[in-house]
Amino acid sequence: MPTIKINLEYAEYDAVERFASGLNVKPEAVAYCALNRLMLEARNPELREEIKQTWDWHRENLPLWSDSAGGPHGYEGKADSDPAPSKYLEPRV
């Protein structure tokens, strides 16, 4: 059986593991479901472009869903790197 490995930073893995634990499943189940949802949208041209862009920045940035609270912005008092809120996060009221 072919294997695909995903290398995650601890901040990324911890977020996935915590989410999986809340669902009472393994992190692999979350990753498989994410891949399944992505492949079902494979014809979407915006998604195709996002895949390319995400791959380009992933080595230097953590995704918004990761446990990035320990990053330099919080303790150095710097503004967030992203100029606009993520379209994937719900606005807080």
PyMOL commands that set and color helices and strands:
alter all, ss='L'
color gray80, all
select helices_A, chain A and resi 10-23+27-40+45-57+72-76
alter helices_A, ss='H'
color red, helices_A
deselect
rebuild
show_as cartoon
